[in-house]
Amino acid sequence: MTSILAIESSCDETSAAICRHGKILSNVIANQKVHEQYGGVVPELASRAHIQNIVPVVDAALSTAKCQLSTIDAFAFTQSPGLIGSLLVGSQFAKSLALALGKPLIAVHHMQAHVLANLIDDPRPNFPFLCLTVSGGHTQIVSCESPTKMKVIGETIDDAAGEAFDKSAKLLGLPYPGGPLIDSYAQRGNPKRFQFPEPQIPGLNFSFSGLKTSILYFLQNAGKSHVYKEENIATVEEQKTFIEENFADLCASIQQRIITILLNKLKKAAIETGIKDVCIAGGVSANSALRKAFEELGKKNHWNTFIPAFEYCTDNAAMIAMTAYYKYLEKDFADLSVTVSARAKH
Amino acid sequence: MVMTYTLKQIPQTAEAFWEIASTAHVIAFHGKMGSGKTTFIHALCDARNVKDVVGSPTFSIINEYLFSENNKQKKIFHIDLYRLKDEQEALQAGVEDCLYSDHICLVEWPERIPSLLPNDTLHVFIEPVDTKTRKLRIGDN
């Protein structure tokens, strides 16, 4: 029985997980609970907070899994992409454990792990499958032939989908991160009320910055037009009233457009590749309207659709552990000289 | 120094920009949301033959791109401070390490860190003229 301890520290969250023979035994993400016993708080954003979090998080992952450090067969960490200072904390910690205990080290690509989050629980997709990974920092369509063989066939050329949600929310006056707020307000709105343009990007790539600009002008013009002209700009008072009076419809319409941009490309990818097992992953897959639209699209096109449990959609170490398990089976180990990278190379 | 360009003219504008900014090391891009900062930086990276995918670093804060010039491998840091509240958070995210490295830094939302920016930072201001046209000004404020 192979046991793997994995650490994820690519961005804001510090997380550790234990996987035994492809089954997740624990998945701990630094939060208030972990910190309560240490009397600290979690800073909203601080890569150096990883240093404070990592020991309690790893301890909690081991104790939840009822597992001793000495029984771990390999140590895994997120190698790229991410914030370099944050990645370094996880990689140094994993390297130190591997060196001290004389066990193999496994370097994992964060985006590959998001895709493989779909293999954590049943039902699981059959290979080959497609995965749309959508988060605050990433938007990708990946074609996946095996756990260790996958290819990015489409990605964003500017903003990520989660960023499109958060920045639209900001334009509507919502606090950051506003994506989840848009989701809840949109449930009372009419998604067909306002039309926002769909970008004409060739192939399977995405673009969201044009949509953001179009929303900006639309709000500045108090809904009278999508174009920028100084004489069109409404007074601050008019803009405020327009947003207030149409708030739910604006949220629903913006959300609807972001979702159709995502799903139209996913549909195109499914047609081009002929693949019928289709997944979504990443933090934005928590969006209720996206989940619903994705499942409806899947039904219409006779796809088998898959969405990981929410705790495996946002950044987490369980997906790193799962990916590491498949790399372990292929004996794809890293040596201690391996370095982390901020670059999103595939 | 003012440059006015449409989306189609961005590649030439980026080339011309690099001629003016050839010695600049940290370039700060000021402009409201949707003014086209990321889009212009994308074009600047294309002009330097960056092969990495140039995206928005709003979530990741710092993106790192490689390009080669005179057979040497060089690096561009694309920094986006939108998500940060103050200079303290920028320090914790490792922004200072990039700003005082030997690499080119293209910084969005520089207003968040006025006193962290090196003295010789080149400040650039982008604003819309109409839907497809932008005005870019190089200057002190």
Boltz contact constraints between the chains, C-beta under 6 A:
constraints:
  - contact:
      token1: [A, 45]
      token2: [B, 89]
      max_distance: 6.0
  - contact:
      token1: [A, 46]
      token2: [B, 92]
      max_distance: 6.0
  - contact:
      token1: [A, 47]
      token2: [B, 92]
      max_distance: 6.0
  - contact:
      token1: [A, 47]
      token2: [B, 93]
      max_distance: 6.0
  - contact:
      token1: [A, 48]
      token2: [B, 92]
      max_distance: 6.0
  - contact:
      token1: [A, 83]
      token2: [B, 61]
      max_distance: 6.0
  - contact:
      token1: [A, 85]
      token2: [B, 94]
      max_distance: 6.0
  - contact:
      token1: [A, 136]
      token2: [B, 59]
      max_distance: 6.0
  - contact:
      token1: [A, 137]
      token2: [B, 59]
      max_distance: 6.0
  - contact:
      token1: [A, 137]
      token2: [B, 60]
      max_distance: 6.0
  - contact:
      token1: [A, 156]
      token2: [B, 55]
      max_distance: 6.0
  - contact:
      token1: [A, 158]
      token2: [B, 38]
      max_distance: 6.0
  - contact:
      token1: [A, 158]
      token2: [B, 56]
      max_distance: 6.0
  - contact:
      token1: [A, 159]
      token2: [B, 56]
      max_distance: 6.0
  - contact:
      token1: [A, 163]
      token2: [B, 56]
      max_distance: 6.0
  - contact:
      token1: [A, 163]
      token2: [B, 58]
      max_distance: 6.0
  - contact:
      token1: [A, 212]
      token2: [B, 34]
      max_distance: 6.0
  - contact:
      token1: [A, 213]
      token2: [B, 34]
      max_distance: 6.0
  - contact:
      token1: [A, 216]
      token2: [B, 34]
      max_distance: 6.0
  - contact:
      token1: [A, 227]
      token2: [B, 131]
      max_distance: 6.0
  - contact:
      token1: [A, 228]
      token2: [B, 128]
      max_distance: 6.0
  - contact:
      token1: [A, 228]
      token2: [B, 130]
      max_distance: 6.0
  - contact:
      token1: [A, 228]
      token2: [B, 131]
      max_distance: 6.0
  - contact:
      token1: [A, 342]
      token2: [B, 64]
      max_distance: 6.0
  - contact:
      token1: [A, 343]
      token2: [B, 52]
      max_distance: 6.0
  - contact:
      token1: [A, 343]
      token2: [B, 64]
      max_distance: 6.0
